[in-house]
Amino acid sequence: MMYPFMTLDDGTEIVHSEMLDGERVKVYLEKPDARDCFHHATCYLPSYEWTEIFGFTDAEMARYREVIYTIL
């Protein structure tokens, strides 16, 4: 199950899982897009391993990394 965490000013939703096996937490980002339906990315904490990045620009990902690294 995923739990809402925050919505950024650009409409990106950030949600997180419960504690997973290996003491990891999945953080999922999703933003609606008119052409692609949704852009999304997954980050696993505490290793900050990013996977499944789709549709986000490098500038957007830099911003999201800053949010995740600062808040979480």
C-alpha positions, 0 to 999 in steps of 0.5 A: 500500500502507498501513502500520500506524502505531499503534492508539489507546486507543479502537480507532482504527487509524492507517495511512499510505502510501508517498510519493505523487506530489507528495511527499505521504503519505496518513494514514488513520484507521479505527475500528470502529462497531457501527451504521456498520461503520467511521468513517474520515478521511483526512489528507494530509501535509505539508499536513494536508489532511483529506478523507473524514471520516465518523462521527467527532464534532468532539471525536474529530477534535480529538483525532486532529488533535492526535495527527497534528500532534504525532507526525507 
